[in-house]
Amino acid sequence: MIRRLVIFGGTGDLAGRYLLPGLAALHETGRLTPDLEVVCADRKGRDDEQFRAWAATQLDQHAPDISGDTRQAILTAARYRQADIQDPEQVAETIAGAGPVAVYLALPPALFPTAIRTLHAAQLPAGSRLVLEKPFGEDLSSAETLNRLLADLVPEQAVFRVDHFLAMTTVQNLLGSRLANRVLESLWNSAHIAEVEIIWDETLTLEDRAGYYDGVGALEDMVQNHLLQLLCLVAMEPPITLSERDLRDRKVDVLRSIRTLTDDDIPHRTRRARYSAGVIGDRHVPSYTDEPGVDPQRRTETFTEVNLRIDNWRWAGTNFVLRTGKALGADRKEVAVHFRPVPHMPFGHHGTTAPNVLRFGLDPENLTLALTTIGAAVDTLVPVTMTAPIQPPDLPAYGRLLLDVLLGNPALSIRGDEAEEAWRVVTPIISAWSRDLTPLDDYPAGSLGPAGARP
């Protein structure tokens, strides 16, 4: 296990909300080496005492259930260093020490190329690892450029392009349910499955993220990374093992098999919209274009739906729907597998036979199967739903990711070619939307989305 972790952007929202609580969870469960050194670096002028006061506040707010001993251990292990990621000398002083270091770039993605060049100039110690948050690049070309820069700095196995969705318990349960149950795997193909919905609908609005979100929108913020990753886990062939090579090879196979959308396809197979003023619960929500920090001229979407097809033997004929939206009337975060209807109903039965649906609830985490069965009268059909809660994880998603980084297990991170293939899928959509081939609709905040949206 690596014993030094340096977080550039170490006093930002990501560090305070997720990384420090993730480290605390690792300590609480006995997974951290006691001599771990954590350096949080930023350009702000602070001393260790001021930093630890800030860190204590973050732990109290975002990890309130940890023990006092854990809280103190994290504060003792962490120290602060003022450093500009664009200054090779300051970066070299920050990463200096005995042995390899795990460097976490908790920075705006636009700074990644500069940060990688600076780390190269600062001579990153042998055996070190580098962690980058999504989005990886702004388009296919920039992702390819980043990959070339990274290849000059560290081996591919030492690069962790993290997507915290992959560390969520229910997301991993997609693999467990598929691969550990013969009854499912035998049905897991287009002969039995008509459609797969991958949905991340939120009642949340911008939540002070306009500086980032308005430059990317729902397609790049959610579909290009999170939802495509879920699609890979649903659709991939069973890997030989869950090692980083086998698992990621199968995911890349899926991305390469996704049919490229043409200009003729995109108006019919994609939707985009943004929210107008409305009410969510008891909250009055302003129009997206009136949110602080939003530039209305960017025409940024807050809702998108993309219908994809996979051109391989297993999935030919199955529709994959990826949808996400903000400021909607209800949270719906799930993977819903819709099986085809039965081909024939015995004579004499009354009632409808809705197709079976297997739902993997992502938040809250649960597993639900909808079936049709006989009702009180023997000739009457009624729906029945079976739901099972999923055991809560012993680690939050970022705790799992940090543990993988420290142990050097990149299986749940995104490989370079995988990142490029994901951009290949969405690039035609971005191009078509820039030419308004798909109109930008509106929907009131608190609604189910634009007119005609799926329930």
Salt bridges, closest charged atoms under 4 A:
ASP13 OD1 - ARG17 NE 3.28
ASP35 OD2 - ARG3 NE 3.10
GLU37 OE2 - ARG79 NH2 2.66
ASP60 OD1 - ARG71 NE 2.86
GLU93 OE1 - ARG81 NH2 3.09
GLU156 OE2 - ARG161 NH1 2.70
ASP163 OD1 - HIS226 ND1 2.60
GLU185 OE1 - ARG178 NH2 3.44
GLU185 OE2 - ARG314 NH1 2.97
GLU195 OE1 - ARG454 NH1 2.76
GLU197 OE1 - ARG332 NH2 3.01
GLU197 OE1 - HIS338 NE2 2.78
GLU197 OE2 - ARG454 NH1 3.22
ASP201 OD2 - ARG323 NH2 2.35
GLU202 OE1 - LYS326 NZ 3.06
ASP214 OD2 - ARG298 NH1 3.08
ASP221 OD1 - LYS134 NZ 2.62
ASP221 OD1 - ARG209 NH2 3.48
GLU237 OE2 - ARG314 NE 2.76
GLU244 OE1 - ARG248 NH2 2.73
ASP249 OD2 - ARG245 NE 2.84
ASP249 OD1 - ARG415 NH1 2.85
ASP253 OD2 - ARG250 NH2 2.94
ASP263 OD2 - ARG435 NH1 3.02
GLU305 OE2 - ARG454 NE 3.69
ASP311 OD1 - ARG259 NH2 2.91
GLU334 OE2 - ARG332 NE 2.81
GLU334 OE2 - ARG359 NH1 2.66
ASP363 OD2 - LYS333 NZ 3.68
ASP379 OD2 - HIS350 NE2 3.85
ASP394 OD2 - ARG31 NH2 2.72
ASP404 OD1 - ARG400 NH2 3.20
ASP417 OD1 - ARG415 NE 2.89
GLU418 OE2 - LYS251 NZ 2.98
GLU421 OE1 - ARG424 NE 2.82
ASP436 OD1 - ARG272 NH2 2.67
ASP436 OD1 - ARG299 NH2 3.26
ASP441 OD2 - ARG271 NH2 3.30
